[in-house]
Amino acid sequence: MKRSYSLLIGVAALCVALDQWTKHWATANLAYADPVRVVGDLVRLTYTRNSGIAFGFFAGHSFPFYVFSIIAAVAVLVLFMRARVLTRARHWSLALILGGAIGNLIDRVATGEVVDFILLAWGRSEFPVFNVADICVTLGVALFAMVWTRDVHEPAAAAEVAPPSLSELRTHDANLGIDRPAGTDGAARGPLAGEGTDRPLS
């Protein structure tokens, strides 16, 4: 597949738009409210702000974590430009990572924190709260691990047509009812150039 900037930018832009819309919705509807149960206690929506990296790790540290988002976005673009073979799955993996990185980068640059609102819980165990951008990055990395470890070669150029062998010529001539002398290369015998059929012997 040819390198498709429209696919990369389109999927990444869709991820950013969905991420930002859901964050604005969560801020308007979930802040200072009780968690909303989507699937019992298994999936809940609850508003939090994360100053760390994805899934709340290293929250509370003063390190400028937006640097990681910038590095991820630049790495995706460099890999996209330099990759010799880009399948559709490889396009999607890079686009998902790029969209997720930009989605969280917007939050970190604007406020220094990222809005998280999706909570998964099983019994007494709770997964760190996350957002749509985190989902995009996670799916992109998983897809990246699957498709970029495969050895994908460029389509081979069309093979040159080899000249027919003597046996193939004989088979073809037999089908046409033509009798060629043995040992010829398939060219019909005839007079030499510039000489007629009645050339006297020397």
C-alpha positions as CSV (number, residue, x, y, z in Angstrom):
1,M,0.0,0.0,0.0
2,K,1.3,3.5,-0.8
3,R,2.1,5.9,1.9
4,S,-1.3,7.6,2.7
5,Y,-1.1,11.0,4.5
6,S,-4.8,11.3,4.4
7,L,-5.3,8.0,6.2
8,L,-2.8,8.9,8.9
9,I,-4.0,12.4,9.4
10,G,-7.7,11.4,9.1
11,V,-7.6,8.7,11.7
12,A,-5.4,10.8,14.1
13,A,-7.8,13.8,13.8
14,L,-10.8,11.5,14.5
15,C,-9.1,10.3,17.6
16,V,-8.3,13.8,18.8
17,A,-11.8,15.0,18.1
18,L,-13.4,12.1,20.0
19,D,-11.0,12.5,22.9
20,Q,-11.5,16.2,23.3
21,W,-15.3,16.0,22.9
22,T,-15.6,13.2,25.6
23,K,-13.3,15.2,27.9
24,H,-15.5,18.3,27.6
25,W,-18.6,16.2,28.2
26,A,-17.0,14.6,31.3
27,T,-16.0,18.0,32.6
28,A,-19.5,19.4,32.1
29,N,-21.4,16.4,33.4
30,L,-19.2,14.4,35.8
31,A,-17.2,17.0,37.7
32,Y,-18.4,17.2,41.4
33,A,-21.0,14.5,40.7
34,D,-21.4,10.9,41.7
35,P,-19.9,8.2,39.4
36,V,-22.2,7.1,36.6
37,R,-22.6,3.3,36.4
38,V,-22.5,2.1,32.8
39,V,-22.1,-1.6,33.3
40,G,-22.8,-2.0,37.1
41,D,-19.6,-1.5,39.0
42,L,-17.6,-3.0,36.2
43,V,-17.6,0.2,34.0
44,R,-18.1,3.6,35.6
45,L,-17.7,7.2,34.6
46,T,-16.0,9.4,37.1
47,Y,-14.3,12.7,36.7
48,T,-10.6,13.0,37.7
49,R,-7.6,15.2,36.6
50,N,-4.3,13.5,36.1
51,S,-1.0,15.3,36.3
52,G,1.0,12.2,35.5
53,I,1.3,10.0,32.4
54,A,-1.2,7.6,31.1
55,F,-3.5,5.8,33.6
56,G,-2.5,8.1,36.4
57,F,1.1,6.9,36.8
58,F,3.6,9.3,38.3
59,A,0.8,11.7,39.2
60,G,1.8,14.6,41.5
61,H,5.3,14.9,40.0
62,S,6.4,18.2,38.6
63,F,8.1,16.7,35.6
64,P,6.8,18.2,32.3
65,F,5.2,15.0,31.0
66,Y,4.0,16.7,27.8
67,V,7.6,16.0,26.6
68,F,6.6,12.3,26.2
69,S,3.6,13.2,24.1
70,I,5.8,15.3,21.8
71,I,8.4,12.6,21.5
72,A,5.8,10.0,20.7
73,A,4.2,12.2,18.0
74,V,7.6,13.0,16.4
75,A,8.6,9.3,16.5
76,V,5.4,8.3,14.8
77,L,6.0,10.9,12.0
78,V,9.6,9.9,11.5
79,L,8.7,6.2,11.3
80,F,5.9,7.0,8.9
81,M,8.2,8.9,6.6
82,R,11.1,6.3,6.7
83,A,9.2,3.1,6.6
84,R,9.7,1.3,3.3
85,V,6.5,-0.8,3.5
86,L,3.3,0.6,5.0
87,T,0.3,-1.7,5.1
88,R,-3.1,-0.5,6.1
89,A,-2.7,-2.0,9.5
90,R,0.6,-0.2,10.0
91,H,-1.1,3.1,8.9
92,W,-3.7,2.5,11.6
93,S,-1.3,1.7,14.3
94,L,0.7,4.9,13.8
95,A,-2.4,7.0,13.4
96,L,-3.9,5.7,16.7
97,I,-0.7,6.4,18.6
98,L,-0.4,9.9,17.0
99,G,-4.0,10.8,17.7
100,G,-3.8,9.7,21.3
101,A,-0.5,11.4,21.9
102,I,-1.9,14.7,20.5
103,G,-5.1,14.4,22.5
104,N,-3.3,14.2,25.8
105,L,-0.8,16.8,24.7
106,I,-3.5,19.3,24.2
107,D,-4.6,18.9,27.8
108,R,-1.1,19.0,29.2
109,V,-0.2,22.2,27.4
110,A,-3.5,23.9,28.2
111,T,-3.8,23.1,31.9
112,G,-0.9,20.9,32.9
113,E,-3.3,18.0,33.7
114,V,-5.2,15.4,31.7
115,V,-9.0,14.8,32.1
116,D,-9.6,11.1,32.9
117,F,-13.1,9.7,33.4
118,I,-13.3,6.0,32.5
119,L,-13.0,3.6,35.5
120,L,-12.9,-0.2,35.3
121,A,-13.3,-2.3,38.5
122,W,-13.5,-6.0,39.3
123,G,-14.5,-6.7,42.8
124,R,-12.2,-4.7,45.0
125,S,-9.7,-4.1,42.3
126,E,-9.8,-1.0,40.2
127,F,-7.9,-0.1,37.1
128,P,-6.5,3.4,37.0
129,V,-8.9,5.9,35.5
130,F,-8.2,6.7,31.8
131,N,-9.6,8.5,28.8
132,V,-10.2,8.0,25.0
133,A,-6.7,9.2,24.2
134,D,-5.2,6.5,26.4
135,I,-7.4,3.9,24.6
136,C,-6.2,5.1,21.3
137,V,-2.5,4.9,22.3
138,T,-3.0,1.4,23.9
139,L,-4.7,0.0,20.8
140,G,-2.1,1.6,18.5
141,V,0.8,0.2,20.5
142,A,-0.8,-3.3,20.6
143,L,-1.5,-3.2,16.8
144,F,2.0,-1.8,16.2
145,A,3.5,-4.8,18.1
146,M,1.5,-7.2,16.0
147,V,2.1,-5.8,12.5
148,W,5.5,-4.2,12.7
149,T,7.2,-7.4,13.9
150,R,6.1,-9.2,10.7
151,D,8.5,-9.3,7.8
152,V,6.6,-7.5,5.1
153,H,8.3,-7.2,1.8
154,E,7.7,-4.8,-1.1
155,P,5.8,-6.3,-4.0
156,A,8.3,-8.0,-6.3
157,A,8.7,-6.6,-9.8
158,A,7.1,-8.6,-12.6
159,A,9.4,-11.3,-13.6
160,E,10.9,-11.1,-17.1
161,V,9.4,-13.4,-19.6
162,A,11.8,-16.2,-20.4
163,P,12.2,-17.3,-24.0
164,P,10.5,-20.6,-24.7
165,S,12.6,-23.7,-24.5
166,L,13.2,-26.1,-27.4
167,S,10.9,-28.7,-25.9
168,E,8.1,-26.1,-25.6
169,L,8.7,-25.0,-29.2
170,R,8.5,-28.6,-30.4
171,T,5.3,-29.2,-28.4
172,H,3.8,-26.0,-29.9
173,D,4.8,-27.0,-33.4
174,A,3.4,-30.5,-33.0
175,N,0.1,-29.0,-32.0
176,L,0.2,-26.8,-35.2
177,G,1.3,-29.6,-37.4
178,I,4.7,-28.0,-38.2
179,D,7.7,-30.2,-38.6
180,R,10.9,-28.4,-37.4
181,P,14.3,-30.0,-37.9
182,A,15.8,-31.2,-34.7
183,G,18.4,-29.0,-33.1
184,T,17.0,-25.7,-34.2
185,D,16.2,-22.9,-31.9
186,G,12.7,-22.5,-33.2
187,A,13.4,-20.2,-36.1
188,A,12.3,-21.5,-39.5
189,R,15.0,-22.5,-41.9
190,G,15.3,-20.5,-45.1
191,P,17.6,-18.9,-47.6
192,L,20.3,-16.6,-46.3
193,A,19.7,-12.9,-46.6
194,G,20.1,-11.6,-50.1
195,E,20.0,-15.1,-51.7
196,G,17.2,-16.8,-53.5
197,T,15.9,-20.3,-53.1
198,D,17.7,-21.4,-56.4
199,R,21.2,-20.3,-55.3
200,P,23.7,-22.6,-57.1
201,L,26.1,-24.7,-55.1
202,S,29.7,-23.5,-55.2
